[in-house]
């Protein structure tokens, strides 16, 4: 599924928002629970301004913060984390 199609899927199914943040690139980021798998699925990361979303292997929002190594970033249409670009 493309990131755009995944975003549409999450929004149409009412994915539960776990946290919202703004990263160093001034992008709004939504951390959401997968509507089908819930707590048994990885955290979904959504970028609402770009209408794209990505599934992750994270099961806890603790590391996914607005600052730090695991800060989610959207670069060239791909999900990256700060440690991958610094």
Phi, psi and omega in degrees: 000135179289158178302326179290317178295322179294320176300313179299319179299311182297317181290324180288332180266000177069050178305137180285124179283127179263326181195155174230141180210169177234121184275180182295340177272010180062034176260134173283135183232133175246128174260123186227159176270140179297130184294337181266318186263346177054225183292349180269355177252163178291160177295139175261136179249123183243141175243092189298326180295332182257353181053049175229154179213156183222144174270145179233175175263007178280137177247002183220139181275356186304317181278336183276089185241172179289341179227157175108182186296329184256025175294121180286135179227147173254112181233123180052039178077007181239148175284126175229160174246154186308320182296339180278343185244350180266000000 
